Amino acid sequence: MSEVDVQIPTAFDPFAEANAEDSGAGSKEYVHVRIQQRNGRKSLTTVQGLKKEFSYNKILKDLKKEFCCNGTVVQDPELGQVIQLQGDQRKNVSTFLVQAGIVKKEHIKIHGF
């Protein structure tokens, strides 16, 4: 009997770009705003790379109130704290972070379709 090479497709990793960019100098100063597809039309927006001096829970509370969505702060062993919001909030989050003075516009990278 012969062996058959079967290639199983792997799931899409939305954080693969950030892990590849970590090798470059100065890449830690960027705030990455991504979208992850869930079931059907459901999606999840993640914000990664905010400075540790900010209170993630206070930022999350303001984001949830401003955009009428739910969210949470997740502790990731590799990435640190990550803010997750329901829905596609990429543009909303980026404008909010700039207007609040948390991050400059040139330090935000928006990933997704």
N, C-alpha and C positions, 0 to 999 in steps of 0.2 A: 504494500500500500504506500502511496506517495504522500509526502507532506504538502499541505496547501498553505500558502502564505495568505493570511487574511488580515486586511488592514481595517481596523475598527476606527471610525471617525471619532475624534475627541471633541469634547465640549469647548466652546469658545471661551477663552480667558480674557476678560476685559482689562485685567491688570498686567498683561504680558508686556505692553508698551512701557509702562512705568518701571518694571523690573529691568528691562533692557536699557532704559535711559539712566538708571541709577549709576552706571559705570562712568558716565560723563561728569566732568567737574561742574559744580554749581547747579545740578539738576534738582537738588533738594529744595530749592527756593520756590519751585512752581507749585501751584495748587491745581490738582487734577480734578475735573468735573466730568464724570462718565455716566453713561446710561447702560443698564443691563436689562435685557429682555426677560420677562417672566413668562407666564402662561398667556397665550393669545395676544391681546392688545395691552396687557398689563406690563408695566415697566418700573424700574427702580433707578433713582439717580443717586450716585455716590460722590461725596466730596472728600478728597484726600489731600493731605499735605499742608494743612493749616498749622501755624506755629503753636507750640505746646503752651505758650503763655496765655492763649485765649481759652475761655471757658466754652467748651464744646456744647454743653447743655444749654447755656444761655443763647448761643448762636442758633442751636436747633429750635429752641422755643420761639425765637423771633421768626425763623424761616417757616415753621409750621403755622404760625399765626398769620404771616404775610400772604402765604400761598394757599391756605386752606387745605393742607394735606397732612398726613401723618408721617412720622419719621422716628429714627432712633440713632443712638451712637453705639457703634460696634467696636470692640477692642480686637484688633487683628495682631497676631504675634509678629508678623513681618512689617506691616504697614503702619502700625500704631493705631490711633483712633480714626475711625472713618464715620462720617455722617451719611446716613441713608434716608432718602425721602421717597415717598410714593409718587409715581408718575414721572413724566418727562419735564423736569424743572431746570434743565441745564442753563438756558438763557436767563431765567428768573434768578437763579442762584448766583450766576456770574455778575449780573447787574447789582444784586443786593450786596455782594461782598465788596464791590467797588464803591457803591454809594455809602456804605457804612464805614468805609475807610479801613477795612480789615486787610485787603490785598489790593495792589495796583493792577490795572487792567493788563499790563504786559506780563504779569506773573501768573496769569490764569490760562490753563490749557483745557479746551473743551474737546472731549473725545466722543465718538459715536458716529452714527450713520452719517 
